[in-house]
Amino acid sequence: LQLITTGPNANPTTSVQNVGSVTANGVEGSITIRPISGLSIYNSLSYAHSTFDQNLMTSSGLENIKGKLIPNYPTFMYKGSIAYNWKGFNTHIDGNYISHRYLTYTNDTKVPGYFLVNFGTGYRFENTPILKNVTLSFNIDNLFNKTYIATTGELGNSFSGSPQSFLMGAPRQFFGTISADF
């Protein structure tokens, strides 16, 4: 079942339709290396190839989607992280990659892939007179202020061309946190 958008751009209609079977193949692998005390290096890579098994007959005629990738899903994803902890201090930098995603069932429109980097650091004070584990942290999401499309197809997808629905990703954001146990 897929959410499919049809009709004019000014007043599109979205409905759930049975698009037949899908063949999905993929693989994922991850590894964490800890070369020295406190240092952790993590990498994860995944590949997914999901295609429609047959064409689809609609009120508009035959839609040629057999062998096409399903929309909204990336083929490749990568996540890497380097983290270091020493006594109460911690810091990390993370990278996330998502490959292009198709917006249509015929794969004629796509959004580009993107790579985001996040950074964070903090310190935990273990022995304070009143509170325990007082922690100060500072994080930057989207460190390099990358412009990207985060969400696709939340209002359905068309067979080809337009209309399309997607949401832009968040710009660079700064977060500071103070937390404690009592």
N, C-alpha and C positions, 0 to 999 in steps of 0.2 A: 504494500500500500504506500502510495506517495501523495503528497500535497501538490496538486497541479493547478496552475493559474492560467486561465484563458480569457478571451474577450479583449475589449479595447483598453488602452492605457488609462483612460479617465474613469472607467468603471469595471475593473477586472473581476472575474469570478474565480474563487478558489474552492476546489473540491478534493475529496479523497478518492483516488481511483486505484484499482488493482492493476498494477503494471506487469503482472506475471512474475516469473521467477528471476532470481538474481544469482549469479555465480560469484562467490567471494573467496579470494585467496589472499593470504598475507603471511607476514612473519614479523616478529618483534624480538629484539635482543637488547639486553642492558648489562652494564658492568660497572662495578664500583671498585676503585683502587684506593688503598690507604697506604701510601708510600712511607709516611712518617706519622708519628703520633699527632693527632689533631687535624691532619689534612685528609680530606676526602675528595676524590675526583669521580664524578658520576657521568656516564654517557648512556643514552638510550636512542635507538633508531627503530622505526617501524615502517613497513611497507604494506599497503593494502591495494588490491586490484579487484574492484567489484563492478561487474558489468551486467547489463540486462540480457536475458537469454532469448528474447523474441521481440519483434516489432509490436506495436500497439495500435489497435483500431479505435478511433475516436469519432465523434460526430463530424469532425473536420476532415476525416480520412485516415489513411494509414500513416502513422508516425514511425519513422525509421530510427528506432533506438536500439535495435539488436547490436550487441557488441560495444555499446557506448558505456562509459563510466557513469555511475550514479552521481547526481549532482550533490554539491555541498560538502563532499568528503575529500580530504587531501589524499594523495597517493603516498607521499612521504611525510614523516614527522620526526623531528630530532629534538632531544633535550639534553643539555649538558650543564653540569654544575661543578663549581670548585668551592669548597667550604673549608674554613679553618677555625678551630676552637682551641683556645689556650687559656686555662684557668677560667675566669669569668668572661673573657672577650670572645666574640664570634664575628665572623664576616663571611660573606658568600657573594658569588656572582653567578648568574644563571643565564643560559641562552636557550631560546626556543625557536625552532623553525617549523613552519607549516607550508607545504608546497601549494601550488595553485589549486584552485577548486573550480569545477565547472558550475555554471549557474543554470544551464539548460539541459534538458534530457538528450538533445542532439549534440551536445558538447561544442556548440558554436560560440558560446560566450563564457568567459572565465574571469576570475579575479586572480591577481598575481599572488604568489607566495610571499611570505615575510619572515624576517628574523628579528626577534625582540631580545633585548638584554635587560636584566633586572639586577639591582645591587642592594645589599643590605649589610648592616653592621649593628652590633649591640654589645652591651656589657651588663652582667648580672652581679649585683652586690649581695653576697650571701649572708653577711652578719650585720644587721642594723638593729638598733635598740628596740624598735616597735614592730617593724614589718620584716618579713622574711623574703628572700629572693627578689629584691627590688631590681627590676630590669628596665634598662633604657635601650630603645632600639630606633634605628633610622633606616628607612627603605626608600629606594627610588625604583618605581616601575616604569618600563619603557625608557631606559636610561638615555638613549640617543634620540628620543622624541620621534620615533618612526611613525609615519602615516600608513595605516593599513586597514584592510577590511576584516573585521573580526567575525561577524556573524552573517551567514548567507541563507537565503531561502526561508526565513521565518514566516513569510506570508505565502509560501508556496513557490514553485518554479514553473516557468513556461517551457514549452517544447523547444522553442528556438527564439532568438532575438530578445526582444523586450516584452513586457515589463519585467523588471527584476526588483528584488527586495534584499537589502543588506544593511548592516549597521557598521559604521566606522568604529575602529578601535580607540581606546582611551589614549589621550596624549600623555606625555611624561607627567608622573604624579609623585609627590613626596609625602611620606608618612612617618610621623614620629610617634612613639608609643612609650608610655611609662606604665609598668604593671608591677604588682606586688602580691604576696601571699600574706594573710593575717589570720 
